[in-house]
Amino acid sequence: MSIRIVLVGTTHPGNIGACARAMKNMGLSDLALVDPLSFPHDEATARASGAVDVLQNATVVDSLEKAIADCVFVAGASARARSITWPSMDVRDCAARLMLESQQGSVAAVFGPERSGLSNAHLDHCDTLLTIPTDPRFSSLNLAMAVQVLTYELYTIRANIRPSGYEPDAPLATSGELEHFYAHLGQVLTDAHFLDPENPRHLMRRLRRLFIRARPDQNELNILRGILTAVDRKDGADD
């Protein structure tokens, strides 16, 4: 089981330490930091309070894509309303899904900057939107609180998880493999004049949603890449 907590653009180092403490309380240790403003930092160490090893072993990268490249399932936490509907799960259901998917490979829960949260561009790399229900009169959770709620839910269900009834023929495609596919797909659609790069609207975002629902394994993704390559060759022969 590999469940990663990913913090994107964290501005306050103390929040990183508090998240590390929340993780260790619930038996998690895989922390990835995407472009943190200040890390390492004395305040992060102080707030970790016994979870310094989680900070010392944290991976620091400059993009979300790198943080989740090996993951087969990614949940992005957000409370903001979106113009496009994302697949969404509340924290309890999402924790169960993360536990289940972790039997197939690494999974991640992604949390955005304290003030703005995850952007739509960040959510493009996620399989589902993770929401934490709160009293609508005061719906603001700080970063460490949100991480603590999720990690608690993960801890409580760990002993009760049941294997999935579907066993893929090959390992599920990772986030990094899907990103290569999306880039290939976008180029083929552009060359075919189906996608206008000057006015893309939401085409690629909606196609991402489609393939996220499909959950292709590596064999299926290779077939799709092969189809795109064949279309490329045909277009080249027609020129």
N, C-alpha and C positions, 0 to 999 in steps of 0.2 A: 504494500500500500504506500503510495507516494502522493501526499496532498500538500500542495505548495500555496503559501500565502504571498501574494504579490502586491507591493505598495508602489503606486505610481506617483511620482512628483511630490513626495512628502516634503512639506516645508518646515515642519518643526521636528527637530531630532528627538525630542522627548517622546513624541508619538511613536517613533520607530521603536524606542526602547519599551514603551508600554505595550505595543503590539507583540513584541518578542516575548514579554512576560505572559501575555494572554495565551500565546501559542504554547509555551512550555507548560503552563498550568493544565492544558488539555492534551498534552502528549504530542504536539507537533513541533517540528524543528526546521522545516524547509522554508526559508524566507528569501524572497528575491526583492530587490529594491531597484526601481527604474528611475534613474536620474534624480536621486534625492538632493535636496538643496544643501544639506550639511550632514555628511557621514563619512567616516566615523566621527563621533562627537561625545564629549563628556556627559552631556545631558541624556543622550541615548543610553549610555552605559548606566548612569544613575537610575533611570526609570526602568531599566530592564530588571533590576532587583533580583538577581539569582539566575537570570536567563542570558547572561553575557555570552555563553557559548553559542546561543542562537544568533546573536549579532556577529560574533567572530566568524561563523560559518555562512553568513548571508552572502548571496550572490548579488553583485552590483553591476547593472548593465545600463545601456543608454536608450533602450527602446523596449516597449512591451513585447514586440515580436520576438526578441531574443529571450526574454524572460519565460515565454511559454512555448518556445519552438518545439520542445519534445512532448508537449501535452496533448492528450487525446480528448480532453474535455475542459472547457474554461467557462467559469461563471464570473460575470462582472457585476459588482455591487453598485447600485445607484438608487437614489430616491427621486431624481428629477423626472418630470414628464418628458416624453419624446415625441417628435413629429411623426416618426415611423414606429409602428408597433414591433417590439422585440418579443421573442419568446421569453416568458417571465415565470419565476418560481419564488414562493416565499422561502424564508430561510430554512425552515424545517424540511420542506420537500427538497430544496436544493442541497442541503447537507446529505440527505439520503442518496440523492443522485450522484453527488461527488464520491461518496463511499462506494457506490456501485460501480461507477466508471473507473475508479482507481484499481479495480481488479484487472482492467485492460491495459493500464499504463499510467503515466503521471497525469495528474489533474491539477487545476489551479483555481483559486478564488482571488479575484483582482479588485483592489480598492484604490480609488482615485485620490487626487489632491484634496486637502481638507476643505478648501473654499469652494472649488468648482466641481469636484467629483469627476467621474470618467466622461470623456467626450464621446460623441457618436463615432468618431474615428477609432477610439479605443474599443468601443463595443462591437465594431466590425470584426474584431478578432475573438469575440466571445460567443459561446454556444447558447447562453441564456443570460437573462438579466436576473440578478439576485436582489430581492427586496426584503426588508425587515419591517414588518408591520409595527406601527407605533400609534399612539394617541394623535389624531389629526390636529389637535390643538397645539401640540408641540412635537414636531416630527423630526427634530434634528438630533442625530446621534453623532458623537465624536468618533474619530477613526478607531481608536483602541476599543471603544465600546462595541462598535460594529464587528470588529474582528473577534472580540470575546464572545458575542452572541453566536456567531457562526461556529467558532471552535467548540463552544459548549455543546451545540447541537450535534456536531460531528462526534464528540466524545460520548454522548449519551446513546447514540445508535450503533457505535462501533461493534458491539458484541452481538447485535441483532440483525446485521445485514445479511441478505440472502442473495445467492448468485443469480445472475440474469438468466432468463430462459433462452436467450438468443446468444449463440456462440459464433462470432464472425469467423470466416475461413482464413483470415489473415489479421494481423494487428490493425487496429483502427489507425487511420491517417492522422498524423500529428498536425499541430497548428502550423509548424514550419512547412510541412509538405503541402498543406492546403494553401498557404500563402503563395508558394511557387505555382500551384495550379491556378489560383485566381489571377496571378500576373499573366500566365499563358493564355487563359480564357479571355482576359481583357484585351490582349494584343490581337488575338484571332478575331474577336468581335469588332475591334477597330478596323482591322484590315478588310473585313467583310462589309464595312460601312453600316454595321448594325448599331455600333456604339460610337457616338460622336464625342470625342474627348473634350471638345469645347463646350458641350452641353450634355453632360452624362446623366443629368437628373439623378435618379436613385437606382439606376439599372444594376450596377455592380453590387450595391448594398442589398438589393432584393435577391439577386442571385446567390449572394453569400448566405442569406437566410434559407434559401432553398436547399443548398448543400449542407448547411448545418442541420436541418431537419433530417436529411438523408443519412448523415453519419457514415460516409463512405470508408471502407477499409482500404488498406494500401493496394490490394489487387484491383479493387474497383477504381481507385484513383489513377492507377497506371493505365487502365482501359480508357478512362476519360482523357488522360494526357495523350494516349495514342491516337484517339479520334481527332483531337485538336491538331496533332502533328500531321495526320493524313490530310486534314483540311488545308493546312499550311502548304503542303506539297502540291495539292491540286490547284490552289490559287496561283502558286508559282508557275505551274505548267501552263495555265491559261493566259499568263501575261505575255 
